[in-house]
């Protein structure tokens, strides 16, 4: 039985740095590079006939409409990723809904239809996130980590009791929102990106061969032990778009194409899971 790969790109661009209050020309230029890398990423996918999902903040859509239109015209899925990459845990329900609605409207303007999926910025979540996404007509989310290769239905209302912190965690009820699990170990950002702040340093800057070797081992484990599994990989154009990393990505994709794997958009994978359950 073949496995599924969901190749995803978080096209954060400048919004990633604005959300961190880093709005000087230096960090802004790092975001600009993400837009510069989009054509080479699209070319790599086109040459291999791979369709991917791009999670794009509304701010990026409004700032780079031509690049986002090119993504849609190439047949890739565009899904929600906040408006300005705002951590949703800093928002109340109204603020979270407003950010997602504004992002949805930006995507609709470029693609002509509403996005059906979501990834929260920095994989954050609130008690309101599931209901907000369902209200906006989303069919899936890809932000949580309960499993590795097995989609599941996201829950609402996990009522952990603060009066009894040492007691067992009490789980809420599943909803109709499909969750496609992610992992920091399958994300290019902590592997490659260099970031120095007042609170510490993210060293990154690893060699692509080792990183993609780990990614491929995860996929091989899925093929061996989780028949029909779904592996979600996360990339960022401003990170993966550098030359030596693009070469690593190309070699990795070619290795995947030699295995019993199917590349699917997240929406396709979510619908396949729903139809099978």
Helices and strands as residue ranges (DSSP letters): E 3-10, H 15-19, H 25-48, E 53-56, H 58-63, H 65-73, E 77-80, G 88-90, H 93-111, E 117-118, G 121-123, H 129-135, E 140-141, E 152-156, G 162-164, E 173-179, G 184-186, H 188-192, E 195-197, E 200-202, H 208-225, E 230-235, H 237-240, H 243-257, E 261-263, H 266-276
